[in-house]
Amino acid sequence: MIKTLLLAAALAFSAQAGAQAAAPGKKKALAAQIVQAQQGGIDQMARQVVEQPALQLMQRAGMVIQSRFEADKREAVARDVQGEVRKYAEETFPIVRDRARALAPDALVPLLEAKLSEAELQEVLAVFQSQAWRKYQALAPEMQKALGEKLVADVKPQLEPRLKTLDRTLADRLGLGGGGAAAAPAAPAAAAPSTAK
């Protein structure tokens, strides 16, 4: 009888230990599924890593073009610079995207496991897998475009005089006379749609 009780207790203890060991494995699997569901966001982050320094270089190049090239050559040089930046982004993005996808599980799964309970991981995953969430995410570029168009139309009357004043001020400070430091844009362009998820 005592042997039976000891055996039952040992089995119960091992079953409980096994269940506790299985829980971390389940949390890891849930966290991995969440990371996989966020691949679009990971790709967008990789795109920003590639494009942000390229845009900064392009802005600096624009200043050099304005200061060192004759007006009739500026447009052609600017097109060449844009072409080089586009080529860089097209060639570099796949490399950075693939590395981001490879690094994401090791960087994010342990974080999710540590910060969220199993129940919370299940809730998050359920949201990402829901059809309504996918549909909402698919609308993000359209929503951004709609807001961007309204924002530009709304602030254009306020921005144009300020941009012209800034242009004149910069031209005076740079000793360029009344022509302006650069041709002031007619209006800010609407932000390019983001696919961040």
Secondary structure, DSSP 8 states (H G I E B T S, - for coil): -HHHHHHHHHHHHHHHHHHHHHHHHHHHHHHHHHHHHTHHHHHHHHHHHHHHHHHHHHHHHHHHHHHHS-HHHHHHHHHHHHHHHHHHHHHHHHHHHHHHHHHHHHHHHHHHHHHS-HHHHHHHHHHHH-HHHHHHHHTHHHHHHHHHHHHHHHHHHHHHHHHHHHHHHHHHHTT-GGG-SS---SS----------
